[in-house]
Amino acid sequence: MKKISLLSALFGLFFVGTAFGADIRLYYSPYCPHCHHAREFMVNNLVYEYPKLHIVQINVMEESNRPEFQDVLKKCEYESGGVPVVVVGEKCFQGYADQMQQELRDAIEVDMSDAERADAAENKKALEADPEGFKAKHSDRQNAIVEFNAADAASADIEKKNNNASPVYFYILLIVLVAALGFVLVKKDKKKK
């Protein structure tokens, strides 16, 4: 029984290690006033409230970004190509109004622990009390916002594919080692009986 729990713990560590923080993808047009307000809210509030949050902004007016935008419209089952489109995990939002702010927060918090939610609430409170001081103290959070360009990403993907084999081989090796350990422990147990 101890051996089974040991194997379960090892597999649990493997899968927990592959988890990642929340991400937002914002599809916008630089000419859209609602997009501007959505970006402003995310850049001035959300990125500070949620320390693990990453925001990827995608300008749909860039020709190279349009195929991805079309894919997102299909995925989200949106008929119109209106922007902004905000994707938080598997949840999609089209358009933006200040009333949506709590919905966005709720979507971000879906996979968060109670402690992370409490930290976000404290960050929100501190940000509201002293916006400039809080932002200055956490100025590194602006690094969590990136502008995506499919043309640049295509060349980066080629380089990334060449470098991505290492993690795959590592996880395969890890699985083989855990399986071998399980086999040895079971075989050793059978010899004792």
Residue pairs with C-beta under 8 A, 6 or more apart in sequence:
3 182
3 185
3 186
3 189
6 185
7 178
7 181
7 182
10 178
10 181
11 178
14 171
14 174
14 175
14 178
21 52
21 53
21 54
22 50
22 52
22 53
22 54
22 88
22 89
22 108
22 111
22 112
23 53
23 54
23 55
23 56
23 88
23 89
24 42
24 46
24 53
24 54
24 55
24 56
24 86
24 87
24 88
24 104
24 108
25 56
25 58
25 72
25 86
25 87
25 148
26 35
26 38
26 39
26 42
26 55
26 56
26 57
26 58
26 84
26 85
26 86
27 58
27 60
27 69
27 72
27 83
27 84
27 85
27 86
27 87
28 35
28 38
28 39
28 57
28 58
28 59
28 60
28 83
28 84
29 35
29 59
29 60
29 61
29 83
30 59
30 61
31 61
32 83
32 84
34 83
34 84
34 95
34 96
34 97
35 83
35 84
35 96
37 96
37 98
38 84
38 86
38 96
39 57
39 84
41 96
41 98
41 101
41 104
42 55
42 145
43 55
43 142
43 145
44 131
44 135
45 101
45 124
45 127
46 53
46 55
46 104
46 105
46 108
47 53
47 55
47 141
47 142
47 144
47 145
48 123
48 127
48 134
48 135
48 138
48 141
49 105
49 120
49 123
49 124
49 127
50 108
50 120
50 123
51 119
51 123
51 138
51 141
52 116
53 108
53 144
54 144
54 145
54 146
55 144
55 145
55 146
56 146
56 147
56 148
57 145
57 146
57 147
57 148
58 65
58 68
58 69
58 147
58 148
59 65
59 147
59 149
60 66
60 69
60 81
60 83
62 149
62 150
62 151
64 149
64 150
64 151
64 154
65 148
65 149
65 150
67 150
68 150
69 81
69 85
70 81
72 85
72 87
72 92
73 81
73 85
75 92
76 85
76 87
76 92
76 94
78 85
78 92
78 94
80 94
82 94
82 95
83 94
84 93
84 94
84 95
84 96
85 92
85 93
85 94
86 92
86 93
86 94
86 96
86 104
87 93
88 104
88 107
88 108
89 107
89 110
89 111
91 107
91 110
93 100
93 103
93 104
93 107
105 120
108 120
109 116
109 117
109 120
112 120
123 134
126 134
127 134
127 135
135 141
